[in-house]
Amino acid sequence: MPTPRIAPGIAAITPAMVELRRAIHRQPELGFEEFATSARVVSHLREWGYDVHQGMASTAVVATLRNGKGPTLGLRAELDALPIDEQSGQPWASTVPGKMHACGHDGHTAMLLAAACELARERHWQGTLHLFFQPAEEGHGGSGAKRMLDEGVFERFPCDAVYALHNSPGMPLGQFGVLAGPRMASTDNVTIVIHGNGGHGAMPNRAIDPVVVGASLVLALQTIVSRNVPPSETAIITVGAFLAGDAANVIPGRAELRLSVRALDANVRHLLRQRIQALAEHHAQSYGASAEVSFGEGYPVLVNTPQATQLAEQVIRDWLGEEGLATGQKPICASDDFAFWLEQVPGCYLLIGNGEGSGSCEVHNPGYDFNDLALPLGATFWVRLAQRFLA
């Protein structure tokens, strides 16, 4: 790992930053319920002299600091946790049953707050800084980023560029993952309800069995990726749930499939939607059944702007050298609703190493915990990026 050069102001507040992160971790809140977390964020930002705005998207916090004339930069962190029972065994583990910070949003919030403190203390920059503490990135109850857009976030707080940073288990501490263009996949949740004709399990000839239709459709859906999507493109169709019946001797009248559908290109995403709809309907008809397909509102493909990405990469290179940039970066099929913002404003979504080895647990896992050693690195990056952008 390269020797990190932590901003002196960040180094001084690192112990407080760690305790703040762990305090947030102990009290996780789900999307649009982050009232205590928002209140904690607001109290710090007001103490440091930021103009704080609340009320958008229920629990969002937007903080603004102006220092003369110049460009406007937006930095985002997420507030919400996940509906998971924590099994990390840490002293600061969640005290709320069924909820935990299993994606590191507690760390992201603490990093951005630390940077906010330092950028308010030293004013070696010119322009306007908007800090967005966003609810509901995980999509439980809807997208917080989309809701903020619908409520006019960039009309009220216009930005020349926006940036977001997410931890990456398995990536070494002291490294950042930067990639221009498509970075994360679109995601759509699709529900297919198959309507058959229920009956006695001993007389299947008198019924139209939706279980058989659904089982066949699960396999047929996999041909969309292998036979309709160009081999050079990425697409995923996962059937995560198959719900039908509750008795061995009863043929149910309906079956339900729930799909997660992902792509790294908007045209491929559209193709998947078309083919799923057509295949489900015609496949069911061939058995004498019918299919009803509904698409949940998902996240678009997250696309990093070349110029904004190049700036972030140069900041890291000047700070940590080539060793600070993770090699072999490729798009990933996870999703983030920051993609909605990048459709409206230039910007970049980066990854920060959360460490590697046996202690590095993947996100969305009950054993996960954010690596506190990454906190001063992420905070220093935000400070250096803001100083460069607002030079």
N, C-alpha and C positions, 0 to 999 in steps of 0.2 A: 504494500500500500504506500502511495506517495506520502511524504511528510506534509500533513495539511497545515496551511497557514490560516489560522482562524483570526478573524478580525478582533483586535484587542477588546473592543466594547462587547462583542459577543462572548469572548472567553470569560469576561468578568461576570456576565449574567448567566453562564451555562448552568451552574447549580440550581438557580431559581427556575430556569427553563425546564430542567429535568423534573423538578418537583411539580411545576405547572402541568407538564405532560402527564405525569402520573396521577395528579388530582383529576384531570379530565378523564383519564382512563378508568378511574374508580367509579365515575358516575356517567356511564354512557347513555345517550339519548338517541332514539330513532329519528328518521326524517320528519321534518316539520314539527318535532317535539323538543328541539334543542334549546329550550328556554334557559335552563341553568347554565349551559355552555355559552350561549350568547351573552348572558349577563356577565359572566366571567370575562369574556373577551372585551365587552364594552367598558367595563371598569378600568381595565389596563389602558385601553386606547385613549380614553378621556384623560386619564392621568398624564399621558404623554403629549397631550395637546392636539389630538386629532379631532376633526369634525366628524361626529358619529351619526349615522343614519340607520334607523331601525324601521320595522314594519313591512318591508318588502319580503315577499314569499314567506310570510309568517314569522320566521326566526332568523332571517338573513341579517348580517351586519355589514355595512359598507362604511369604511373609514377613509377620510380624505385629509391629506396634508399638502399644503402649497408652499413653495419656496421660490418666489420670483416667477419670471416668465420662462416658458419652455414647453417641451412635449409632455404628454400625459401617459403614464404607465399604470397598468392594472395587474395586480398579483392576486391569485386565488388560492384559498385553502378551504377544506371541507370540514363540516361540523359533526356529521351524523355517524352513528354506530350501526351495527348489524344485529339482527335477531338471532343470536347464537349464545349458548351457555359457555362461558369461558372455562378452559381447563389448562391455563398456562402455569398455574401454581405460583405466580408472582405475588409478593406482598401487596402490590398495588392492583391486584386483579379486580375485575368488576364486582361491585357490591349489589348490582341489580340483576336478579335472576332473568335469564333469557335474553340479555343484551350485553354486547361487548364491543370494544373497538378492535375489530378483527381485520381492519384494513389499514390502520395507521393514521387515520384522520386526526387522532389526538396529537400525534407527532407533527403532522403537517400544520395544524393550528398553532402549536407551540413554536415551530420554526418561524412562521410568518409573524407571530407576535414578537419574537425576539428581534427579528429584522426591523419590525416597526419601531421598537424601542431604540435601536441603534440609529436608524435613519432619522428619527426625531431628534436624537441627541446631537448628531453631527450633521451639518447641512452642506456637505460637499457635493451638492447637486442643485440643479435648477429646473423647476417645472412643477408638475402636479402628480401626486402619488395616490392612487385609489387601491385600497385593500378590500378584497371581497371575501367574506367568510360565509360560505354558501351552505345552505341546508340540503339534505336529501339527495346527495350524489348517488347513493346506492339505489335510488328509484323506488323505495318503499313509500307508496302514496303519491308517486309521480316524481318527475325530475325537478330538482331545485333550480338547476341552471336554466331550464326551459321556462319555468315559472317566473324567474327573475327577468328573463328576456321579455316574456309576455307583459310584464309589469313595467317595462321600459327602462331596464337597468342602464343601457348604453345611451339612451336619450337623456337620462338624468346624470349619468356619470360617464361621459364619452372617454374613450381611450384610443391612443394611437397604436397600442399593442397590449396584449394580455398574455400572461404566462401562468402555468401551473406546474407543480412538482409532486411526484408520487414516489414513495419508497418501493424498492425492488429487492425482495429476498433472493439470495443467491448471487447478487451483484456485489462485488467487494466494497467495503467501506472506503470512502475517498474517491470513488468513481461515479461518473454521471453518464447516463445513456441519452444520447441526442440523435435524432433522426428527422430529416426533412421529409415532407410529403405524408402519405398515409402512415399513421402511427398506431392507431387502434381501430378495431373493427366496429362496424355498426352492429346493433343488436335489436332483434324483434322477437317478441313473445307471441306465438301463434297458438290458437286453440282450435282444434278440429273436433266437432261433435258429430258422431255418426248415428243416424237414426235408422234403426232396424225394426224388427217386429218380434217382441218377446214371446217366450213360450216355454213349454216343458222340456227339460233336458233330454227326456226319453223320446221326444218327437221333434227332432230338429228340422224335419221336412216341412213342418207346419209353421216354422219361424224364419225370420231373416236375421241371422246371427251377427250383431255388430262387433262381437269379439273377434270373429274370424275376419271380418272386413278390416278391423283395426290392425290385427296382427299382420295381415297382408300389406296394409298401407304403410306400416312402419318400415318394412323392407323396400317397398316401392319408392318411398320418399328418398332413400339413399341413392337412387339412380339419378336424381336431379343433379347432385354434385358431380357424379362420375360421368354423366352422359349429356348434360346440358350446359354446365359451366366450363369455359375453356380451361384446359389443364394448367395454363400459366397463372390463373387467378385462384384466390383463396375463398373458400366458402365452407360453412359448417351448418348442418341441419342435425340437431340433437333432439330426440324424443325423450324428454325427461320424466314424463308421467303418462301412464296408461290406466285410466279409471273405467271400470265396468263391472257391474254385478257384485253380489256378495253371498251367493249360494251356489254350491256345486251343481245342483240339479235344476237350475233356473237359467234360461237364456234371457239376458236383459234386453230391454228395448233400446238402450242407447249405450254408447261408449264414447270416451273423451280422450283425445291425445293432446298433450301440451308440449310445444316445441320451443327450443331456443335456436334462433337462426342468425348467423353472423356472416359478414362479408367485409372485404377491405376496399371495395369499389362500389360507388353508388349505383352504377349500371347493373352490376352483379346482384346487388341487393334488390333492385327492381325485378330482375329476372327470377330470383328465388321466390319472391312474392307471387309473381304470375304463375310459375310452375306449380307451387304448392297449392294454390287455389284450384287450378285446372285439374291437377292430378288427383287431389282429394275428391273433388266432385265426380269426376268421371270414373274413378276407381270404385267409389261407393255404388254408383249407378250400375256398374257391371255385375254387382252382387244383388241388385234389386233394392239396395238401400239408398240413403241420401246423406250428404255431408254438408255441414254448415261450418264455414271457415271464418274466423275473426282474427284480426291483427291488432295486437296491443301497440300503443305508441312506444317505439324504442328510440335508441340513440343513433344518430348518424355516424358515418365514418369520421374519425378524428384525423384531420389533415393539418400538419404543421406548415406554417408559411416559411418558404426558404429563407427570406431575409431575416426574420425574427429568430429562426433556428440557427442561422449562421452567427448571429450576435451572441446567443447563449453559448454556442460552441467556442467562440473566441474568448469569451469571459472565462470559461473553464480552462482553456489552454493557457491563457496568460497567467492564471492563478495557480494551477496545479501541474501544468505541463501536459504533454501527451498522455502521461500515465493517468491523468484524471479523467480521460475519456474512455469509456468502455468500448471495446472493439466488437465488430460483428453484429452491430445493432440491426434488428429486423422488426417489421411490424408484428404486433401481437394481437391475438383475437379476443382479449379482454376489451371492455368498453368503459367509457367515461363520458358523462354528460357535458364536460368541458367542450366536447365536439360541437355542441349547439353554438357556443360563443365563438369558436373559430370559424364558423360559417359566416359570422357577422363582422369580426374584427381580426386583423392579423395577429399571429401569436405562435406560441410553442408550448408543448407539453413535454416535460422531461422526466426521466427516472433518476433516482438517487439510490446508491447502494445501501442496502439494509444489512449487509454482511452475508457471509457464506459459511458452509460447514454444517455440522449437526445441529447447531443452535439456531439455524436460519429456517424458520417455519414459514410456509407459504401463507399468503393472505387468505382471508375467509375460512381460516382453520381455527378450531377452538383453542389450539395451543399457541397461536401467534402472539407476538408482542413486538411493538416498535423498538428498534435498537436506539437507545438514548445516545450512543456515540455518534449517530448520524445527525443529531440535532444541531450542534454548532456548525457542521459542514453545510447543511441546508440553509441555515440562517445567514451564514457568511456568503453563500452564493447569492441569496436574494439581495443582500446589501451591495455586493459587487455588481450585480446585474443592474440594479437601480442607479447606482453611481455612473455606470457606463451609459445606460440609456438616457439618463437625465443630465449628462455631462454638459 
